[in-house]
Amino acid sequence: MAFNFAGPKRKMQECDKILTSKGMLWEMEDAVIDGQKHKVWKNQPPTWRAFFLAKFEEYLDRPFISAPTPEPSDFYAREDFSYRQIRDLSLAAAAWLRTELGVFKGSYVGIGGQNSSDWVIWYVAIHLLGAVPVIINATWNAEVMAHSLGIAPPMAIVASDEIAGVLSPLMPELARKGVGKLYCWQDVAHLPVNARQGITVIPKIKPSASVVADIVAGRGGGLETLHTDDDGTIFYTSGTTGYPKAVLSSQRAALHNVVSCLIPYGRALLRAGASLQEMGEILTPKAEQSIVLVAIPFFHVSAVEGWLIRIFLSGWKMILMRRWSTKDAITLVKEHKISVIGGVPAIVQSIIQSPLLPKDHVFEGVSYGGAPPPERMPGDVNKLWPTAAILQGYGMTETSAMHTSNALTDYLEYPSSVGPAVPICGLKIVDQNTGKELGVGKPGLILMRGPNIMKSYLNNPEATRKTIDAEGWLDSGDIGYVNDEGFLFIGDRAKDIIIRGGENIASAEVENALYLDSRIAEAAAVPVPDPILGERVGVAISLAPGATATSEDIIKTVSPRLRYPARPVIVVVSGDLLPRNANGKLLKTEIKKIVQAEWKAHHANGEVKARL
């Protein structure tokens, strides 16, 4: 079916009334969560383990994962697994975690690594025990890892060789913070001797059949009392301090995506005039398996609670990459006949703009979020592939990924909108100063509420109180407005965050690293525009009296202190103090103009080129 916008035939409110009526997939019911009443999905799976076990049973003999083989190996070597194989390996891993480490319901278990079949196996294994994965960002440096694991101490960590090598020298410090032992799912003989200390390589697992049977049946380890509102996941997000915060979410919060992920398509189809029968036929998975390129890292909430959930839900096959490269992505698209792409807008844009993409290749689905896309993107995608189901989602780590979404003809009608809120999710716009709710078309602070909202920033009650009010409304830090049908339009970010290709970078993270250089008196990190990544990091500094430095000097000094996405691409060295207001606060809006003007001049001369 080609998706061509010809004007809405139904109002959004009418569509939602139809979709959430009794007997529909999206039927809602009332639930009390932490003393507050919410609308929740009636047909949502209660727990991660229930969801995984049901989907393994449904798709046992389908191909599931094609992934790069573990390093060190041939860069392009790959390994393939079926749903049955991943189920069996995950159950074996879960049995090992239970019998060897004593992992039970509610235990925190760290997991770290780049996208791989092993990452998926151990993530599933942790959930099969009702335990809580503490998801480590593979781009963190040692300092950030020490801080982040210290605020959510796992009883054990399972990781790739790369992450284990970074963590190894930190383990004595982490042990004092309550972190348990470090285990690696790969051989570490190739690592330097000093990097191997403190790492235990996980042996070949031969699980007890009775232990596996108990895990499947939900016996022992607290599984008998596992509840949908129990702790589910811990992801990390960047805050205005520059250090990540640990976001604790419930089983229910994450799994809302199992039902929510399909409603934007249902809404758009009904709004365009489709009957319920036509909508059902379009949304029913085809007999031919969809094949998905997963290019965003699993340590991002959208990769797991967006993509991994959707892949399990529909029995898709996922193709993983060792690291991002447009050339390699196109090679995989051709070799595996990939039909669905997405992630962040930069990934989609890189693929659709690549001259390497065969002109006769057709995608059936294109989905993205995590950063503002160009307004022309849905139209560009629709022009190339008129039958492709296109979707943009908006949310945060704190909202368990998607809170609003825009799809199909709705997205073509409103290409600058992130869509209306999911029916179980609350959305309102308020005045930043008074907190008063604003009317249609009036920009203000975006607040969000629902069963998908996080429980808390773990071990940070002050930050939690500042972010979620007594009625459960979460301050997004974004500015926007809604139209008369509830479509949300985002105007700006209130929080001082740079989004580079979907990667959130707190300005303070960059500024704190700059201030370690004694030559720098003032520092301000601001976004500079990039046609592929959306934004990159720009910096303005003033120097201490008597100090001298060039832009190149500063970049060379600060880059090793920062993770790759946070490294500045331009530094403007000011001969005067940076602009400030009467209260002495740096005027980021003025500084941004200065830095972006310099960036534009550099970019026009071809001096900088974007890389993912």
C-alpha positions in Angstrom: 0.0 0.0 0.0 1.4 3.4 -0.9 1.1 6.0 1.8 0.0 9.3 0.2 -1.5 12.0 2.3 -4.9 13.1 1.0 -6.3 14.7 4.1 -7.7 13.1 7.3 -11.1 11.3 7.2 -11.4 10.9 11.0 -10.4 13.1 14.0 -7.6 11.7 16.3 -10.0 11.5 19.2 -12.4 9.3 17.2 -9.5 7.0 16.1 -8.4 6.6 19.7 -11.9 5.8 20.9 -12.1 3.0 18.2 -8.6 1.6 18.9 -9.0 1.5 22.7 -12.5 0.0 22.7 -13.2 -3.4 24.4 -11.7 -6.4 22.6 -9.1 -4.4 20.7 -5.3 -4.9 21.2 -5.1 -1.4 22.6 -7.9 -1.9 25.2 -7.1 0.0 28.4 -7.8 -0.5 32.1 -7.2 1.3 35.3 -4.2 0.6 37.6 -2.8 2.1 40.7 1.0 2.5 40.6 2.8 4.0 43.6 -0.5 5.3 44.9 -1.5 7.0 41.7 -4.1 6.0 39.2 -3.1 5.4 35.6 -4.5 4.1 32.4 -2.5 0.9 31.3 -2.7 -1.5 28.5 -4.8 -4.5 29.3 -3.0 -6.8 26.8 0.6 -5.9 27.8 2.8 -8.8 29.0 3.4 -8.5 32.7 7.2 -9.1 32.8 10.3 -9.3 30.6 10.6 -13.0 31.2 7.0 -13.7 30.2 7.5 -11.7 27.0 10.7 -13.4 26.0 9.5 -17.0 26.8 6.3 -16.5 24.8 8.0 -15.1 21.8 10.7 -17.7 21.8 8.0 -20.3 21.7 6.2 -18.6 18.9 9.2 -18.1 16.6 11.5 -21.0 17.7 12.8 -22.0 14.3 13.0 -18.6 12.7 16.4 -17.0 12.0 17.0 -14.4 14.7 20.5 -12.8 14.8 23.3 -12.3 12.3 26.2 -10.7 14.2 29.9 -10.1 13.9 32.0 -12.8 15.5 33.7 -11.8 18.8 37.0 -10.0 18.5 39.7 -10.8 17.9 38.6 -12.3 14.6 38.2 -11.4 11.0 36.5 -8.0 10.9 33.8 -9.2 8.5 33.3 -12.7 9.9 29.7 -13.3 11.1 27.7 -15.9 13.2 24.0 -16.7 12.9 21.5 -17.9 15.5 17.9 -18.9 15.5 15.3 -18.0 18.1 15.7 -21.5 19.5 19.4 -21.2 19.8 19.3 -17.9 21.6 16.6 -19.2 23.9 18.7 -22.3 24.8 21.9 -20.2 25.3 20.0 -17.6 27.4 18.5 -20.4 29.6 22.0 -21.9 30.1 23.4 -18.4 31.0 20.5 -17.9 33.4 21.1 -21.3 35.1 24.8 -20.3 35.5 23.9 -16.9 37.0 21.5 -18.6 39.5 23.7 -21.5 40.6 27.2 -20.0 40.4 26.5 -16.3 41.4 23.2 -16.6 43.3 21.3 -14.2 41.1 17.7 -14.0 42.0 14.6 -11.8 41.5 15.6 -8.1 41.9 19.4 -8.7 41.8 21.3 -6.0 40.0 23.6 -7.5 37.3 25.8 -5.2 35.1 26.0 -5.8 31.4 28.5 -4.1 29.1 29.6 -4.4 25.5 29.0 -3.4 21.9 26.1 -5.0 20.0 26.6 -8.7 19.8 24.8 -12.0 20.1 26.4 -12.4 23.5 25.0 -9.1 24.7 21.5 -10.3 23.7 22.0 -13.7 25.4 23.1 -12.3 28.7 20.4 -9.5 28.7 17.7 -12.1 28.2 19.3 -14.4 30.8 19.2 -11.7 33.4 15.5 -11.1 32.8 14.7 -14.8 32.8 15.6 -14.7 36.5 13.6 -11.6 37.3 16.9 -9.7 37.9 17.6 -6.2 36.8 20.2 -5.4 34.1 22.4 -2.4 34.9 23.3 -1.4 31.3 26.8 0.0 30.9 27.5 2.6 28.1 30.4 1.2 26.1 31.7 4.7 25.3 32.3 5.7 28.9 35.9 6.3 30.0 37.2 4.9 33.3 36.2 7.9 35.4 32.6 7.8 34.2 32.3 4.0 34.6 33.5 4.2 38.2 31.0 6.9 39.0 28.1 5.3 37.2 28.5 1.8 38.6 29.0 3.3 42.0 25.5 4.8 42.1 23.9 1.5 41.0 26.2 -1.2 42.3 25.6 -4.5 40.6 26.3 -7.8 42.5 28.2 -8.9 39.4 29.2 -7.6 35.9 29.1 -9.6 32.7 30.9 -7.9 29.8 32.8 -8.1 26.6 36.6 -8.2 26.6 36.8 -4.6 25.6 34.6 -3.4 28.6 36.2 -5.9 31.0 39.6 -4.5 30.0 38.5 -1.0 30.9 36.8 -2.1 34.2 39.6 -4.4 35.4 41.8 -1.7 37.0 38.7 -0.1 38.5 37.5 -3.2 40.4 39.3 -2.5 43.7 37.6 0.9 43.8 34.3 -0.4 42.7 34.4 -3.2 45.2 34.6 -0.6 48.0 31.3 0.8 46.5 29.6 -2.5 46.7 30.1 -3.8 43.1 30.6 -7.5 42.8 33.0 -9.5 40.6 33.8 -9.0 36.9 33.1 -11.7 34.4 33.8 -11.8 30.7 31.9 -13.8 28.1 35.0 -13.9 25.8 38.5 -15.1 26.1 40.9 -12.3 27.4 44.2 -13.9 26.5 44.8 -11.2 23.9 44.5 -8.4 26.5 47.6 -6.9 28.1 48.5 -8.9 31.3 47.7 -6.0 33.6 44.2 -5.6 32.0 43.4 -9.3 32.7 43.7 -9.0 36.4 40.3 -9.1 38.2 38.6 -10.7 35.2 37.0 -14.1 35.4 36.3 -15.7 32.0 32.9 -17.5 32.0 33.5 -21.2 31.3 31.6 -23.3 28.8 28.3 -23.7 30.5 26.7 -27.1 30.9 23.4 -26.3 32.7 21.5 -28.7 34.9 18.3 -29.7 33.2 16.4 -29.4 36.4 17.6 -25.8 37.0 16.6 -24.9 33.5 13.2 -26.4 34.0 12.7 -24.5 37.2 13.6 -21.2 35.5 11.2 -21.9 32.6 8.4 -22.8 35.0 9.1 -19.8 37.2 10.2 -21.8 40.3 12.6 -20.5 42.9 14.7 -17.4 43.2 11.7 -15.3 44.0 10.1 -15.8 40.5 6.8 -16.9 42.1 6.2 -13.3 43.3 7.6 -11.4 40.3 5.2 -8.5 39.6 4.8 -6.1 36.7 5.6 -3.1 38.9 8.9 -4.7 40.2 12.2 -3.2 39.1 12.9 -3.9 35.4 15.9 -2.1 34.0 18.6 0.4 34.8 19.7 2.6 31.9 21.9 5.7 32.3 21.3 9.1 31.0 23.4 12.3 30.9 22.3 15.0 33.3 23.2 18.7 33.5 26.1 17.8 35.9 27.8 16.0 33.0 27.7 12.7 34.9 25.2 10.0 34.0 22.2 9.4 36.2 20.9 5.8 36.8 17.3 5.6 35.5 15.4 2.8 37.3 12.2 1.7 35.5 9.7 -1.0 36.2 8.9 -4.1 34.2 5.6 -2.5 33.2 7.2 0.8 32.2 9.5 -0.8 29.6 7.0 -3.3 28.2 4.4 -0.7 27.4 6.3 -0.5 24.1 5.0 -4.0 23.2 1.6 -2.5 22.7 2.4 1.1 22.1 4.7 0.5 19.2 1.8 -0.4 16.9 -0.7 2.3 17.8 0.8 5.1 15.7 0.3 3.0 12.6 -3.3 2.1 13.6 -4.1 5.8 14.3 -2.7 6.9 11.0 -4.6 4.3 9.0 -7.9 5.0 10.6 -7.4 8.7 10.3 -6.7 8.3 6.6 -10.0 6.4 6.2 -9.1 2.7 6.5 -11.6 0.3 7.9 -10.8 -1.9 10.9 -10.4 -4.8 8.6 -8.1 -3.0 6.3 -6.0 -1.8 9.2 -5.8 -5.3 10.6 -4.6 -6.7 7.3 -1.9 -4.1 7.0 -0.7 -4.5 10.5 -0.7 -8.3 10.5 2.9 -9.5 10.1 3.6 -10.9 6.6 4.6 -14.6 6.2 7.9 -13.4 4.8 10.2 -12.4 7.7 11.3 -8.8 8.0 15.0 -8.2 8.3 16.2 -5.3 10.4 19.5 -3.5 10.5 20.2 -2.5 14.2 22.8 0.1 14.1 22.3 1.9 17.4 24.0 0.5 20.5 22.0 -1.6 23.0 23.1 0.7 25.9 20.6 3.2 24.5 17.0 2.7 25.7 15.6 3.1 22.2 17.7 0.2 21.0 16.3 -2.2 23.6 12.9 -0.9 24.5 12.2 0.2 21.0 14.0 -2.0 18.5 14.7 -5.2 20.5 11.1 -5.4 21.8 9.7 -4.8 18.2 11.9 -7.5 16.8 10.8 -10.1 19.4 7.2 -9.0 19.0 7.0 -9.6 15.3 9.6 -12.4 15.0 12.0 -10.3 12.8 15.6 -11.1 12.1 18.2 -8.6 13.2 21.5 -7.8 11.6 24.1 -6.3 14.0 27.2 -4.3 13.1 30.6 -4.3 14.8 30.7 -0.5 14.5 28.9 2.1 12.3 30.1 2.7 8.8 27.8 3.7 6.0 29.7 1.6 3.5 29.5 -1.5 5.7 25.8 -0.8 6.4 25.0 -0.7 2.6 27.0 -3.9 2.2 24.8 -5.6 4.8 21.6 -4.1 3.3 22.5 -5.8 0.0 23.8 -9.1 1.4 21.0 -9.7 3.8 18.2 -8.0 1.8 17.4 -5.8 4.8 13.9 -4.4 4.7 13.7 -2.2 7.8 16.2 0.5 8.9 16.3 3.2 11.5 17.7 4.3 14.8 18.6 7.9 14.8 17.9 10.3 11.9 21.7 10.4 11.1 21.7 6.7 10.3 18.7 6.9 8.0 20.1 10.0 6.2 23.5 8.4 5.7 21.9 5.4 4.1 19.3 7.1 1.8 21.9 9.7 0.7 24.6 7.0 -0.1 25.4 6.5 -3.8 26.2 2.9 -2.9 22.6 2.0 -2.1 21.1 0.2 -5.1 18.4 2.3 -6.8 16.1 -0.7 -6.9 16.4 -1.6 -3.2 13.1 -1.2 -1.4 12.7 -0.7 2.4 9.3 -1.6 3.9 10.0 0.3 7.2 11.9 3.3 8.3 11.8 4.4 12.0 13.9 6.8 14.0 14.0 9.0 17.0 16.5 10.3 19.6 17.4 13.5 17.8 15.5 16.1 15.7 15.3 14.9 12.0 15.2 17.3 9.1 11.6 18.3 8.3 12.0 17.1 4.8 12.9 13.5 5.8 9.5 11.9 5.8 8.8 13.3 2.4 12.2 12.2 1.1 11.6 8.6 2.4 8.1 8.5 1.0 9.3 9.7 -2.4 12.0 7.0 -2.6 9.8 4.2 -1.2 6.0 5.1 -1.3 5.0 1.8 0.5 7.5 2.2 3.4 6.0 2.5 6.8 7.7 5.6 8.3 7.7 6.6 11.9 9.3 9.1 14.2 9.2 8.6 18.0 9.8 11.0 20.8 10.7 10.1 24.4 13.5 9.9 26.9 15.3 7.2 28.9 13.0 8.4 31.8 9.9 7.6 29.7 11.0 4.2 28.7 11.6 5.3 25.1 8.4 6.3 23.1 5.9 8.7 24.6 4.7 10.2 21.4 5.0 9.1 17.8 4.0 10.1 14.3 3.6 7.7 11.4 2.6 7.1 7.9 0.3 9.8 6.4 0.0 11.6 9.7 3.8 12.2 9.5 3.5 13.4 5.9 0.8 15.8 7.0 2.8 17.1 10.0 6.5 16.5 9.1 7.7 18.8 11.9 5.7 17.0 14.6 6.7 14.1 16.8 3.0 13.1 16.9 0.4 12.8 19.7 1.0 11.0 23.0 0.3 7.3 23.2 -3.2 6.9 24.8 -1.9 5.6 28.1 0.6 8.5 28.3 -0.2 11.9 29.6 1.1 15.1 28.0 0.7 18.8 28.8 2.3 22.1 28.1 2.9 24.5 31.0 4.3 28.0 31.5 7.9 27.6 32.6 7.6 30.2 35.4 4.1 29.7 36.7 3.4 26.0 36.0 0.0 27.0 34.5 -1.2 24.7 31.7 -1.2 26.4 28.3 -3.7 26.2 25.5 -3.4 24.9 21.9 -0.6 26.5 19.9 1.1 28.1 22.9 4.7 27.0 23.5 5.8 26.0 27.0 7.5 23.3 29.0 6.6 19.7 28.0 5.5 17.6 30.9 4.8 13.8 30.6 3.0 11.3 32.8 2.0 7.6 32.6 2.9 4.1 33.6 5.9 4.3 31.3 7.6 6.9 33.5 10.7 5.8 35.5 10.5 5.0 39.2 13.4 7.2 40.1 17.0 8.3 39.5 18.6 5.6 41.6 20.2 6.9 44.8 19.5 10.5 43.7 16.3 11.6 45.4 17.0 15.3 44.9 17.2 14.9 41.1 14.1 12.7 41.2 12.1 15.4 43.1 13.2 18.1 40.6 12.2 16.0 37.6 8.9 14.3 38.8 6.3 16.3 40.7 3.9 15.0 43.4 1.3 14.1 40.8 3.7 12.1 38.7 4.4 14.7 35.9 7.9 14.5 34.5 9.7 17.6 33.4 11.1 16.8 29.9 13.3 19.9 29.8 12.0 20.4 26.3 9.9 23.3 24.9 7.0 22.7 22.6 3.3 23.1 21.8 0.4 21.0 20.7 -2.2 21.5 18.0 -5.9 20.9 18.2 -5.6 17.2 17.6 -2.8 16.7 20.1 0.2 16.6 17.8 3.3 17.7 19.6 5.7 20.1 18.0 9.1 20.6 19.8 10.6 24.0 19.6 13.8 23.9 21.7 15.5 22.2 24.6 15.4 23.8 28.0 18.2 21.6 29.2 21.7 22.3 28.2 22.2 19.2 26.1 23.9 18.7 22.7 22.5 15.8 20.7 25.1 14.3 18.3 23.6 11.6 16.1 21.2 10.6 18.9 24.0 10.7 21.6 23.1 13.0 24.5 26.1 15.2 25.5 25.7 17.4 28.6 27.5 20.7 28.0 28.9 20.4 31.5 30.6 17.1 30.6 32.6 19.0 28.0 33.1 22.1 30.1 34.4 20.1 33.1 37.0 18.5 30.9 38.1 21.8 29.5 38.4 23.4 33.0 41.1 20.8 33.8 43.4 22.9 31.5 44.8 25.7 33.7 45.1 28.0 30.6 41.3 28.2 30.4 39.4 30.9 32.3 36.0 30.3 30.9 34.5 27.6 28.8 31.1 27.1 27.1 30.0 24.1 25.0 27.3 24.7 22.5 25.8 22.8 19.5 26.9 23.4 16.0 24.8 22.2 13.1 25.7 19.1 11.0 23.7 17.9 8.0 24.2 14.2 9.0 24.5 14.1 12.8 22.2 16.9 13.5 24.5 18.6 16.0 28.2 18.4 17.0 30.1 19.9 19.9 31.4 23.4 19.5 33.3 25.3 22.2 34.1 28.9 23.1 36.8 29.7 25.7 38.6 32.7 27.2 42.1 32.3 28.5 43.6 32.9 31.9 45.7 36.1 32.2 49.1 35.5 30.5 48.1 32.2 29.0 48.4 31.4 25.3 46.8 28.6 23.3 45.4 27.9 19.9 42.2 26.1 19.0 44.3 23.1 17.9 46.1 23.1 21.2 42.9 23.0 23.2 41.3 20.2 21.0 44.5 18.1 21.3 44.5 18.5 25.1 40.9 18.0 25.9 40.0 15.2 23.4 41.6 12.3 25.4 39.6 13.3 28.4 36.3 12.9 26.6 34.4 10.1 25.0 34.5 10.3 21.2 31.0 11.9 20.6 31.7 14.6 23.2 35.0 15.8 21.6 34.7 19.3 20.2 35.1 19.9 16.4 35.7 23.6 16.8 37.1 25.8 19.5 36.8 29.6 19.4 39.4 31.3 21.5 38.1 34.7 22.6 40.4 37.6 23.4 37.9 38.9 25.9 35.7 37.4 28.5 32.7 35.4 27.2 29.3 37.2 27.2 27.4 37.1 30.5 24.2 38.6 31.8 23.7 40.9 34.8 23.7 37.9 37.1 27.0 36.7 35.8 25.6 33.7 34.0 27.1 32.9 30.6 24.9 33.8 27.7 24.8 30.6 25.8 22.5 32.0 23.1 25.1 34.7 22.3 28.0 32.3 22.5 26.2 29.9 20.2 25.9 32.6 17.6 29.6 33.3 17.7 30.7 29.7 17.6 28.2 28.8 14.9 29.4 31.7 12.7 32.9 30.4 13.0 31.7 26.8 12.3 29.8 28.0 9.2 33.0 29.6 7.8 35.1 26.5 8.5 32.4 24.2 7.0 32.1 26.3 3.9 35.8 26.0 3.3 35.5 22.2 3.5 37.8 22.0 6.6 35.5 19.7 8.5 33.6 16.6 7.5 31.0 14.7 9.5 31.6 11.2 10.9 29.3 8.9 12.8 
